[in-house]
């Protein structure tokens, strides 16, 4: 599996989350399989999002889409750090 992990600083969490939830169908249509959202315990406007993708190509295609970028910018994202990872092992403990 291929994962995109994003660390975000947003203006206002609730506004960002509502907008992000509105984009879920677009993500799904473009190959996203699962998403997880984490919120910093000390700063509620710091968020980490992990999206599991069908493959790297589909994630890259959506990331390069100018219309999709514009939609994300409207969510009030102040800072973003994105990394991509391939899962090489998964075991229940």
Phi, psi and omega in degrees: 000156181244134184235144172246124180244122183240129172257125186236149166243120183245157179295313183213116186306310185301317178296314180299312184297317178299315179294319179297317177301327179290345181262358185302318181296324178294317178301312182298316180298335184256015171107003176287134183258327185202150174223146176229136180241131178239145181236134180298137182288334182261333179229102184296350179263008172255127189226147171237132180238131175243122178244128175267127183248155174301316179198167183296322183298318180292321178296316181296317180301315180291322179297330181272354181287118184297322179295319179293319177302317179298321178296319179293321180296329179290350182278358178083036178277122180269321180220147178213138175227118185240135176227154180240139183222148172253130178287128180246347179200144176212122179221136173285139180249000000 
